[in-house]
Amino acid sequence: MSIENTLQAQKYMGFHPGAPRPKGDFYASPPVAVEKLLEREKFGTLTMEPCCGSGVVSKVLEAHGYSVISRDLYDWGYGEPNRDFLKDDITEVDAVITNPPFKESLAFCEKALECTKARKGKVALLCRLQWLEGIRRKKLFESSPFKKTWVFSKRIPRMHRFGFEGEPGTTLLCFAWFVWDWTYQGEPTLGWII
């Protein structure tokens, strides 16, 4: 493969050669991804979006009648900034619904499960499908109330960096919603979002 083809492939994958990863791993979730989740899963009224960014997930949840605590480590102009979810004092919500920073996604999941346990709530994380892989995550899946993986059979719109003003495209990466439910018993299941 030529250098030119490699660079073109990286662009399609969402990588920007020579550019550092964005601050806080900020890639805005597409609203349609949240809409499709809410067509399939119901959550308790008090939800939390600990990586609210510019408010995409929070706004969709609010439009569906959820009361949302919106926080982020950084100030993107929405929600409460300078709130580190991994050190946050919040202990009881009905649901945590977020697109976590990739490098800290396991820690975010563990914290979200702690925050929803008392209310027997739910957690939904938007992650790459390959998030199913990994020894540490396997242990989490086996020791927690992991309910379902909702796989997007059609690629979702690309998650662009904060302030992106170009023409939006789709990603070559496969994404899914990973859902935990403290009231669920049984083996996890797989479903598809068209």
N, CA, C and O of each residue as an XYZ file, in Angstrom:
776
protein
N       0.854     -1.175      0.000
C       0.000      0.000      0.000
C       0.896      1.233      0.000
O       1.866      1.300      0.755
N       0.574      2.203     -0.841
C       1.382      3.410     -0.937
C       1.134      4.311      0.262
O       0.140      4.156      0.972
N       2.041      5.250      0.481
C       1.884      6.226      1.570
C       0.584      7.012      1.369
O      -0.150      7.259      2.326
N       0.307      7.400      0.129
C      -0.905      8.163     -0.157
C      -2.159      7.353      0.191
O      -3.100      7.888      0.778
N      -2.171      6.072     -0.167
C      -3.325      5.215      0.160
C      -3.455      5.020      1.660
O      -4.565      4.987      2.192
N      -2.329      4.893      2.342
C      -2.346      4.733      3.796
C      -2.944      5.971      4.458
O      -3.782      5.850      5.352
N      -2.520      7.162      4.026
C      -3.046      8.398      4.597
C      -4.545      8.537      4.328
O      -5.301      8.984      5.191
N      -4.965      8.149      3.123
C      -6.388      8.208      2.783
C      -7.188      7.240      3.667
O      -8.262      7.586      4.159
N      -6.662      6.037      3.861
C      -7.338      5.051      4.714
C      -7.441      5.562      6.149
O      -8.468      5.377      6.802
N      -6.374      6.208      6.645
C      -6.404      6.749      7.998
C      -7.477      7.821      8.136
O      -8.148      7.898      9.165
N      -7.645      8.646      7.113
C      -8.687      9.678      7.159
C     -10.062      9.037      7.269
O     -10.903      9.495      8.043
N     -10.296      7.974      6.496
C     -11.586      7.286      6.566
C     -11.821      6.665      7.933
O     -12.958      6.576      8.394
N     -10.746      6.237      8.578
C     -10.858      5.611      9.889
C     -11.030      6.646     11.000
O     -11.277      6.292     12.153
N     -10.898      7.939     10.643
C     -11.058      8.974     11.663
C      -9.749      9.463     12.230
O      -9.752     10.319     13.114
N      -8.624      8.949     11.754
C      -7.324      9.398     12.215
C      -6.891     10.601     11.390
O      -7.220     10.703     10.208
N      -6.171     11.489     12.000
C      -5.642     12.658     11.303
C      -4.123     12.607     11.450
O      -3.593     13.014     12.483
N      -3.414     12.113     10.428
C      -1.963     11.942     10.512
C      -1.265     13.213     10.973
O      -1.533     14.304     10.470
N      -0.377     13.055     11.925
C       0.398     14.175     12.424
C      -0.319     15.000     13.481
O       0.309     15.822     14.148
N      -1.599     14.802     13.644
C      -2.354     15.573     14.639
C      -2.467     14.766     15.931
O      -2.717     13.562     15.889
N      -2.286     15.423     17.075
C      -2.454     14.696     18.346
C      -3.919     14.367     18.579
O      -4.808     14.973     17.981
N      -4.158     13.396     19.455
C      -5.541     13.094     19.823
C      -6.130     14.342     20.468
O      -5.417     15.084     21.143
N      -7.420     14.581     20.267
C      -8.015     15.784     20.847
C      -8.041     15.713     22.369
O      -8.099     14.635     22.962
N      -7.998     16.886     22.977
C      -8.057     17.008     24.436
C      -9.243     16.210     24.959
O     -10.358     16.343     24.453
N      -9.009     15.396     25.953
C     -10.080     14.629     26.580
C     -10.687     13.572     25.689
O     -11.764     13.058     25.991
N     -10.019     13.232     24.587
C     -10.554     12.256     23.634
C     -11.937     12.677     23.146
O     -12.809     11.832     22.945
N     -12.143     13.991     22.954
C     -13.453     14.496     22.571
C     -13.777     14.169     21.117
O     -13.141     14.674     20.192
N     -14.769     13.322     20.940
C     -15.361     13.029     19.642
C     -16.864     13.011     19.893
O     -17.377     12.112     20.559
N     -17.563     14.002     19.359
C     -19.003     14.149     19.640
C     -19.806     12.955     19.135
O     -19.659     12.534     17.988
N     -20.646     12.424     19.995
C     -21.529     11.303     19.636
C     -22.582     11.790     18.647
O     -23.099     12.897     18.793
N     -22.902     10.983     17.652
C     -23.982     11.381     16.751
C     -25.338     11.206     17.442
O     -25.576     10.167     18.058
N     -26.234     12.202     17.353
C     -27.541     12.093     18.019
C     -28.301     10.832     17.635
O     -28.995     10.253     18.471
N     -28.181     10.398     16.386
C     -28.927      9.212     15.944
C     -28.535      7.975     16.752
O     -29.364      7.088     16.956
N     -27.307      7.903     17.206
C     -26.874      6.749     18.010
C     -27.644      6.694     19.325
O     -28.017      5.615     19.784
N     -27.882      7.852     19.927
C     -28.617      7.918     21.189
C     -30.099      7.620     20.945
O     -30.731      6.899     21.718
N     -30.642      8.178     19.871
C     -32.046      7.924     19.525
C     -32.295      6.423     19.357
O     -33.289      5.891     19.851
N     -31.386      5.754     18.660
C     -31.551      4.313     18.409
C     -31.461      3.508     19.706
O     -32.158      2.505     19.860
N     -30.614      3.936     20.632
C     -30.546      3.268     21.938
C     -31.878      3.401     22.668
O     -32.394      2.422     23.208
N     -32.432      4.609     22.684
C     -33.673      4.859     23.424
C     -34.878      4.156     22.804
O     -35.891      3.969     23.477
N     -34.788      3.770     21.551
C     -35.846      2.969     20.936
C     -35.844      1.540     21.482
O     -36.843      0.829     21.377
N     -34.720      1.127     22.063
C     -34.561     -0.257     22.492
C     -34.434     -0.444     24.004
O     -34.714     -1.526     24.520
N     -34.022      0.584     24.701
C     -33.799      0.479     26.144
C     -34.509      1.623     26.858
O     -34.541      2.750     26.364
N     -35.072      1.326     28.017
C     -35.685      2.343     28.872
C     -34.804      2.487     30.113
O     -34.212      1.517     30.586
N     -34.731      3.706     30.624
C     -33.882      4.013     31.770
C     -34.700      4.745     32.821
O     -35.739      5.332     32.518
N     -34.219      4.703     34.061
C     -34.864      5.472     35.123
C     -34.724      6.959     34.839
O     -33.921      7.368     33.999
N     -35.502      7.755     35.537
C     -35.592      9.191     35.248
C     -34.286      9.953     35.433
O     -33.928     10.766     34.581
N     -33.563      9.710     36.533
C     -32.350     10.481     36.820
C     -31.142      9.830     36.154
O     -30.646      8.797     36.604
N     -30.685     10.450     35.079
C     -29.540      9.910     34.343
C     -28.345     10.844     34.479
O     -28.480     12.021     34.814
N     -27.184     10.287     34.212
C     -25.964     11.083     34.249
C     -25.196     10.884     32.961
O     -25.082      9.766     32.457
N     -24.667     11.986     32.426
C     -23.766     11.975     31.275
C     -22.463     12.593     31.757
O     -22.324     13.816     31.761
N     -21.488     11.751     32.171
C     -20.258     12.274     32.765
C     -19.234     12.798     31.769
O     -18.225     13.379     32.170
N     -19.476     12.602     30.482
C     -18.587     13.096     29.416
C     -19.437     13.903     28.448
O     -19.450     13.629     27.248
N     -20.149     14.899     28.969
C     -21.199     15.551     28.183
C     -20.683     16.357     27.001
O     -21.447     16.631     26.075
N     -19.418     16.745     27.001
C     -18.885     17.490     25.867
C     -19.765     18.671     25.515
O     -20.058     19.512     26.365
N     -20.190     18.735     24.252
C     -21.044     19.838     23.798
C     -22.525     19.546     24.025
O     -23.371     20.330     23.594
N     -22.857     18.448     24.685
C     -24.225     18.178     25.111
C     -25.067     17.308     24.201
O     -26.281     17.237     24.389
N     -24.477     16.645     23.227
C     -25.266     15.860     22.274
C     -26.106     14.792     22.972
O     -27.323     14.749     22.788
N     -25.478     13.935     23.764
C     -26.202     12.847     24.434
C     -27.220     13.426     25.415
O     -28.373     12.995     25.444
N     -26.799     14.390     26.207
C     -27.692     15.004     27.204
C     -28.932     15.603     26.562
O     -30.040     15.420     27.066
N     -28.759     16.312     25.461
C     -29.894     16.967     24.797
C     -30.903     15.949     24.275
O     -32.111     16.168     24.362
N     -30.410     14.836     23.735
C     -31.337     13.799     23.259
C     -32.081     13.188     24.446
O     -33.292     12.976     24.374
N     -31.368     12.906     25.532
C     -32.019     12.347     26.723
C     -33.075     13.300     27.271
O     -34.183     12.879     27.604
N     -32.733     14.581     27.365
C     -33.686     15.574     27.874
C     -34.920     15.667     26.973
O     -36.040     15.816     27.461
N     -34.711     15.580     25.667
C     -35.835     15.634     24.728
C     -36.782     14.452     24.913
O     -37.950     14.517     24.528
N     -36.276     13.376     25.503
C     -37.090     12.189     25.775
C     -37.603     12.162     27.220
O     -38.123     11.143     27.674
N     -37.460     13.269     27.932
C     -38.045     13.384     29.258
C     -37.163     12.976     30.422
O     -37.636     12.920     31.557
N     -35.905     12.693     30.172
C     -35.008     12.308     31.262
C     -34.446     13.556     31.946
O     -34.205     14.580     31.307
N     -34.245     13.443     33.249
C     -33.549     14.481     34.010
C     -32.071     14.109     33.966
O     -31.692     13.027     34.414
N     -31.237     14.993     33.432
C     -29.846     14.636     33.156
C     -28.862     15.500     33.943
O     -28.934     16.729     33.918
N     -27.951     14.838     34.634
C     -26.819     15.511     35.263
C     -25.708     15.471     34.223
O     -25.177     14.403     33.918
N     -25.352     16.639     33.675
C     -24.350     16.725     32.609
C     -23.059     17.318     33.155
O     -23.031     18.454     33.628
N     -21.998     16.534     33.081
C     -20.700     16.968     33.598
C     -19.596     16.565     32.621
O     -19.774     15.683     31.781
N     -18.457     17.233     32.756
C     -17.302     16.888     31.940
C     -16.049     17.398     32.634
O     -16.096     18.352     33.411
N     -14.950     16.758     32.348
C     -13.667     17.183     32.899
C     -13.246     18.527     32.299
O     -12.559     19.316     32.948
N     -13.663     18.777     31.059
C     -13.282     19.990     30.346
C     -14.498     20.878     30.115
O     -15.640     20.436     30.245
N     -14.241     22.127     29.774
C     -15.316     23.067     29.490
C     -15.534     23.136     27.984
O     -14.756     23.759     27.261
N     -16.603     22.489     27.521
C     -16.965     22.508     26.109
C     -18.185     23.397     25.882
O     -18.766     23.398     24.796
N     -18.571     24.156     26.912
C     -19.698     25.060     26.767
C     -21.034     24.446     27.127
O     -22.079     25.022     26.826
N     -21.022     23.272     27.774
C     -22.270     22.625     28.158
C     -22.049     21.891     29.477
O     -20.968     21.351     29.711
N     -23.046     21.868     30.324
C     -22.972     21.117     31.577
C     -22.008     21.728     32.579
O     -21.581     22.875     32.445
N     -21.676     20.928     33.591
C     -20.757     21.363     34.642
C     -19.335     20.958     34.270
O     -19.033     19.766     34.215
N     -18.447     21.937     34.010
C     -17.059     21.584     33.666
C     -16.222     21.301     34.918
O     -16.660     21.520     36.048
N     -15.029     20.818     34.681
C     -14.039     20.533     35.740
C     -14.527     19.486     36.726
O     -14.214     19.549     37.915
N     -15.302     18.513     36.225
C     -15.806     17.426     37.068
C     -15.210     16.119     36.565
O     -15.562     15.642     35.487
N     -14.322     15.554     37.337
C     -13.671     14.289     36.995
C     -14.566     13.148     37.477
O     -14.663     12.889     38.677
N     -15.206     12.481     36.548
C     -16.143     11.412     36.895
C     -15.503     10.344     37.771
O     -16.143      9.826     38.686
N     -14.258     10.014     37.500
C     -13.595      8.946     38.253
C     -13.341      9.337     39.703
O     -13.080      8.471     40.538
N     -13.416     10.638     40.016
C     -13.237     11.117     41.390
C     -14.497     11.798     41.906
O     -14.494     12.397     42.981
N     -15.579     11.701     41.129
C     -16.808     12.425     41.440
C     -17.471     11.891     42.697
O     -17.314     10.726     43.063
N     -18.220     12.778     43.350
C     -18.911     12.419     44.591
C     -20.285     11.817     44.357
O     -20.927     11.380     45.312
N     -20.751     11.781     43.135
C     -22.085     11.251     42.871
C     -22.115      9.755     43.171
O     -21.212      9.019     42.775
N     -23.146      9.315     43.865
C     -23.200      7.904     44.257
C     -24.462      7.195     43.820
O     -24.483      5.966     43.748
N     -25.518      7.941     43.524
C     -26.777      7.268     43.185
C     -27.513      7.962     42.046
O     -28.021      9.073     42.196
N     -27.556      7.286     40.910
C     -28.372      7.724     39.770
C     -29.049      6.482     39.195
O     -28.648      5.352     39.472
N     -30.079      6.714     38.392
C     -30.785      5.595     37.770
C     -30.037      5.049     36.567
O     -30.156      3.870     36.231
N     -29.264      5.912     35.920
C     -28.538      5.459     34.728
C     -27.346      6.357     34.451
O     -27.357      7.550     34.756
N     -26.324      5.760     33.869
C     -25.190      6.500     33.317
C     -25.154      6.126     31.843
O     -25.027      4.953     31.491
N     -25.267      7.135     30.989
C     -25.281      6.916     29.539
C     -24.228      7.834     28.942
O     -24.319      9.055     29.071
N     -23.219      7.246     28.284
C     -22.111      8.070     27.804
C     -21.297      7.393     26.718
O     -21.381      6.183     26.503
N     -20.513      8.206     26.046
C     -19.483      7.771     25.118
C     -18.180      8.099     25.831
O     -17.688      9.222     25.718
N     -17.605      7.141     26.568
C     -16.457      7.451     27.425
C     -15.167      7.649     26.624
O     -15.059      7.199     25.484
N     -14.187      8.332     27.238
C     -12.881      8.417     26.579
C     -12.303      7.009     26.453
O     -12.295      6.245     27.418
N     -11.823      6.675     25.267
C     -11.403      5.308     24.985
C     -10.376      4.778     25.982
O     -10.493      3.644     26.446
N      -9.382      5.581     26.313
C      -8.300      5.108     27.187
C      -8.769      4.825     28.607
O      -8.130      4.062     29.332
N      -9.880      5.432     29.010
C     -10.374      5.248     30.380
C     -11.730      4.562     30.421
O     -12.422      4.615     31.438
N     -12.111      3.927     29.336
C     -13.462      3.368     29.245
C     -13.736      2.285     30.289
O     -14.848      2.210     30.812
N     -12.764      1.459     30.599
C     -12.978      0.421     31.611
C     -13.216      1.051     32.982
O     -14.142      0.661     33.693
N     -12.390      2.016     33.350
C     -12.560      2.701     34.639
C     -13.895      3.434     34.686
O     -14.549      3.458     35.729
N     -14.309      4.034     33.568
C     -15.601      4.718     33.519
C     -16.740      3.729     33.724
O     -17.709      4.034     34.419
N     -16.632      2.558     33.129
C     -17.674      1.548     33.289
C     -17.770      1.103     34.747
O     -18.867      1.014     35.299
N     -16.645      0.829     35.359
C     -16.641      0.392     36.761
C     -17.260      1.455     37.664
O     -18.047      1.133     38.553
N     -16.906      2.723     37.439
C     -17.470      3.827     38.235
C     -18.977      3.957     37.983
O     -19.747      4.163     38.922
N     -19.395      3.839     36.730
C     -20.823      3.937     36.387
C     -21.619      2.837     37.069
O     -22.732      3.072     37.540
N     -21.056      1.643     37.125
C     -21.733      0.536     37.805
C     -21.880      0.829     39.300
O     -22.912      0.515     39.893
N     -20.858      1.426     39.910
C     -20.944      1.817     41.323
C     -22.072      2.836     41.535
O     -22.830      2.744     42.500
N     -22.171      3.808     40.618
C     -23.151      4.889     40.755
C     -24.593      4.421     40.558
O     -25.521      5.081     41.024
N     -24.791      3.303     39.883
C     -26.151      2.837     39.578
C     -26.594      1.650     40.431
O     -27.757      1.251     40.375
N     -25.694      1.092     41.208
C     -26.009     -0.127     41.965
C     -27.113      0.086     43.009
O     -28.040     -0.719     43.094
N     -27.022      1.149     43.793
C     -27.993      1.376     44.876
C     -29.421      1.504     44.354
O     -30.360      1.059     45.014
N     -29.594      2.099     43.190
C     -30.932      2.278     42.612
C     -31.307      1.161     41.647
O     -32.339      1.224     40.980
N     -30.454      0.132     41.578
C     -30.678     -0.981     40.644
C     -30.924     -0.449     39.232
O     -31.883     -0.819     38.554
N     -30.014      0.435     38.823
C     -30.142      1.115     37.545
C     -29.387      0.457     36.409
O     -29.075     -0.733     36.442
N     -29.102      1.271     35.399
C     -28.494      0.765     34.177
C     -27.320      1.641     33.744
O     -27.207      2.805     34.126
N     -26.465      1.045     32.945
C     -25.315      1.737     32.354
C     -25.334      1.441     30.863
O     -25.558      0.301     30.455
N     -25.101      2.462     30.055
C     -24.992      2.267     28.604
C     -23.772      3.030     28.111
O     -23.682      4.247     28.272
N     -22.841      2.311     27.514
C     -21.622      2.911     26.970
C     -21.582      2.725     25.465
O     -21.810      1.624     24.963
N     -21.292      3.800     24.746
C     -21.087      3.736     23.308
C     -19.597      3.548     23.072
O     -18.792      4.447     23.316
N     -19.247      2.359     22.590
C     -17.833      2.023     22.379
C     -17.666      1.278     21.062
O     -18.633      0.815     20.457
N     -16.422      1.177     20.640
C     -16.139      0.364     19.463
C     -16.519     -1.083     19.766
O     -16.420     -1.534     20.907
N     -16.951     -1.800     18.743
C     -17.352     -3.199     18.924
C     -16.213     -4.030     19.486
O     -16.451     -4.981     20.230
N     -14.991     -3.688     19.144
C     -13.847     -4.453     19.641
C     -13.683     -4.327     21.159
O     -12.813     -4.974     21.742
N     -14.515     -3.499     21.801
C     -14.476     -3.372     23.254
C     -14.822     -4.705     23.918
O     -14.532     -4.909     25.097
N     -15.440     -5.609     23.160
C     -15.729     -6.945     23.688
C     -14.453     -7.725     23.976
O     -14.453     -8.650     24.789
N     -13.368     -7.349     23.308
C     -12.095     -8.054     23.486
C     -11.383     -7.563     24.743
O     -11.671     -6.482     25.256
N     -10.465     -8.362     25.219
C      -9.598     -7.940     26.310
C      -9.820     -8.733     27.580
O     -10.959     -8.980     27.975
N      -8.743     -9.129     28.213
C      -8.805     -9.947     29.427
C      -9.456     -9.187     30.577
O     -10.311     -9.733     31.274
N      -9.055     -7.914     30.783
C      -9.631     -7.139     31.889
C     -11.120     -6.885     31.683
O     -11.902     -6.950     32.631
N     -11.511     -6.595     30.439
C     -12.934     -6.370     30.186
C     -13.717     -7.672     30.298
O     -14.868     -7.665     30.734
N     -13.106     -8.789     29.909
C     -13.778    -10.089     30.059
C     -14.134    -10.320     31.528
O     -15.233    -10.777     31.844
N     -13.209    -10.006     32.408
C     -13.473    -10.156     33.848
C     -14.634     -9.263     34.277
O     -15.479     -9.675     35.072
N     -14.674     -8.040     33.750
C     -15.776     -7.129     34.067
C     -17.095     -7.698     33.565
O     -18.082     -7.714     34.301
N     -17.125     -8.164     32.321
C     -18.354     -8.721     31.758
C     -18.869     -9.895     32.592
O     -20.074    -10.034     32.806
N     -17.951    -10.730     33.057
C     -18.346    -11.927     33.807
C     -18.756    -11.634     35.245
O     -19.495    -12.415     35.846
N     -18.287    -10.521     35.805
C     -18.553    -10.244     37.220
C     -19.576     -9.125     37.438
O     -19.766     -8.673     38.567
N     -20.225     -8.684     36.382
C     -21.172     -7.579     36.493
C     -22.483     -7.954     35.798
O     -22.549     -8.963     35.096
N     -23.528     -7.141     35.995
C     -24.825     -7.458     35.373
C     -24.877     -7.024     33.897
O     -25.749     -6.257     33.489
N     -23.927     -7.533     33.121
C     -23.863     -7.199     31.696
C     -25.062     -7.818     30.996
O     -25.252     -9.034     31.032
N     -25.868     -6.978     30.359
C     -27.133     -7.423     29.781
C     -27.071     -7.640     28.273
O     -27.462     -8.696     27.776
N     -26.578     -6.636     27.546
C     -26.725     -6.715     26.096
C     -25.710     -5.846     25.361
O     -25.266     -4.811     25.859
N     -25.362     -6.299     24.170
C     -24.587     -5.499     23.234
C     -25.498     -5.207     22.048
O     -25.987     -6.122     21.386
N     -25.719     -3.923     21.789
C     -26.515     -3.483     20.650
C     -25.559     -3.036     19.557
O     -24.972     -1.959     19.649
N     -25.401     -3.842     18.540
C     -24.442     -3.582     17.463
C     -25.107     -2.768     16.358
O     -26.219     -3.079     15.930
N     -24.422     -1.730     15.902
C     -24.904     -0.962     14.757
C     -24.549     -1.729     13.487
O     -23.373     -1.853     13.144
N     -25.556     -2.240     12.792
C     -25.296     -2.975     11.556
C     -24.971     -2.024     10.414
O     -24.314     -2.407      9.445
N     -25.432     -0.784     10.529
C     -25.082      0.264      9.580
C     -24.148      1.215     10.325
O     -24.403      1.557     11.480
N     -23.096      1.632      9.686
C     -22.130      2.500     10.362
C     -22.773      3.821     10.781
O     -23.559      4.416     10.043
N     -22.422      4.251     11.965
C     -22.947      5.518     12.463
C     -22.152      6.668     11.858
O     -21.031      6.469     11.389
N     -22.724      7.871     11.865
C     -21.956      9.019     11.374
C     -20.654      9.164     12.162
O     -20.595      8.861     13.354
N     -19.636      9.624     11.485
C     -18.328      9.780     12.126
C     -18.420     10.728     13.304
O     -19.123     11.737     13.247
N     -17.708     10.403     14.371
C     -17.638     11.264     15.542
C     -16.468     12.215     15.337
O     -15.308     11.816     15.441
N     -16.775     13.459     15.050
C     -15.738     14.445     14.748
C     -15.251     15.146     16.007
O     -15.923     15.158     17.038
N     -14.073     15.725     15.895
C     -13.493     16.497     16.984
C     -14.331     17.744     17.262
O     -15.112     18.185     16.419
N     -14.156     18.300     18.454
C     -14.847     19.527     18.840
C     -14.485     20.641     17.855
O     -13.313     20.844     17.537
N     -15.494     21.350     17.382
C     -15.263     22.460     16.472
C     -15.132     22.076     15.008
O     -14.862     22.938     14.173
N     -15.316     20.800     14.675
C     -15.212     20.354     13.278
C     -16.274     21.048     12.434
O     -17.446     21.086     12.807
N     -15.860     21.594     11.302
C     -16.802     22.312     10.449
C     -16.861     21.765      9.036
O     -17.519     22.355      8.179
N     -16.193     20.660      8.771
C     -16.214     20.073      7.439
C     -17.489     19.298      7.178
O     -18.434     19.334      7.966
N     -17.494     18.606      6.073
C     -18.657     17.796      5.722
C     -18.610     16.488      6.496
O     -17.631     15.749      6.389
N     -19.657     16.181      7.283
C     -19.633     14.942      8.062
C     -19.702     13.717      7.156
O     -20.325     13.736      6.095
N     -19.050     12.668      7.602
C     -19.074     11.415      6.859
C     -19.430     10.278      7.789
O     -19.902     10.502      8.904
N     -19.206      9.065      7.335
C     -19.415      7.903      8.192
C     -18.049      7.340      8.556
O     -17.040      7.672      7.934
N     -18.033      6.504      9.549
C     -16.790      5.910     10.001
C     -16.672      4.489      9.475
O     -17.675      3.854      9.147
N     -15.450      3.994      9.397
C     -15.235      2.594      9.052
C     -15.202      1.726     10.305
O     -15.156      0.499     10.216
N     -15.224      2.364     11.468
C     -15.180      1.632     12.728
C     -16.577      1.137     13.099
O     -17.573      1.817     12.854
N     -16.633     -0.036     13.681
C     -17.904     -0.616     14.144
C     -18.153     -0.173     15.587
O     -17.266     -0.267     16.435
N     -19.348      0.303     15.851
C     -19.702      0.738     17.198
C     -20.891     -0.058     17.721
O     -21.645     -0.661     16.957
N     -21.038     -0.043     19.038
C     -22.146     -0.727     19.693
C     -22.434     -0.034     21.018
O     -21.570      0.632     21.588
N     -23.647     -0.202     21.489
C     -23.998      0.199     22.853
C     -23.825     -1.037     23.732
O     -24.346     -2.107     23.417
N     -23.103     -0.890     24.819
C     -22.918     -1.947     25.814
C     -23.784     -1.570     27.007
O     -23.633     -0.486     27.570
N     -24.697     -2.468     27.395
C     -25.692     -2.144     28.422
C     -25.594     -3.095     29.606
O     -25.548     -4.315     29.444
N     -25.564     -2.511     30.801
C     -25.612     -3.257     32.060
C     -26.906     -2.890     32.769
O     -27.380     -1.759     32.660
N     -27.479     -3.851     33.499
C     -28.751     -3.632     34.186
C     -28.698     -4.410     35.502
O     -28.598     -5.636     35.502
N     -28.765     -3.687     36.621
C     -28.660     -4.339     37.928
C     -29.848     -5.247     38.236
O     -29.776     -6.032     39.182
N     -30.929     -5.169     37.477
C     -32.061     -6.073     37.699
C     -32.007     -7.286     36.770
O     -32.840     -8.186     36.873
N     -31.044     -7.309     35.880
C     -30.978     -8.379     34.883
C     -30.287     -9.617     35.448
O     -29.288     -9.520     36.162
N     -30.837    -10.771     35.115
C     -30.211    -12.046     35.471
C     -30.139    -12.892     34.215
O     -31.078    -12.913     33.419
N     -29.052    -13.573     34.042
C     -28.900    -14.416     32.866
C     -27.678    -14.039     32.055
O     -26.912    -13.146     32.417
N     -27.519    -14.741     30.954
C     -26.394    -14.499     30.073
C     -26.632    -13.246     29.237
O     -27.777    -12.928     28.915
N     -25.578    -12.539     28.884
C     -25.762    -11.369     28.026
C     -26.228    -11.785     26.641
O     -25.939    -12.890     26.182
N     -26.945    -10.899     25.988
C     -27.462    -11.185     24.652
C     -26.927    -10.154     23.653
O     -26.307     -9.154     24.015
N     -27.193    -10.442     22.405
C     -26.721     -9.596     21.308
C     -27.914     -9.161     20.487
O     -28.797     -9.965     20.187
N     -27.945     -7.894     20.124
C     -29.005     -7.379     19.268
C     -28.414     -6.428     18.257
O     -27.261     -6.015     18.379
N     -29.201     -6.080     17.260
C     -28.712     -5.206     16.201
C     -29.556     -3.962     16.093
O     -30.777     -3.997     16.250
N     -28.893     -2.877     15.825
C     -29.530     -1.603     15.529
C     -29.301     -1.375     14.038
O     -28.164     -1.335     13.568
N     -30.396     -1.225     13.309
C     -30.271     -1.049     11.852
C     -30.076      0.429     11.531
O     -29.950      0.795     10.362
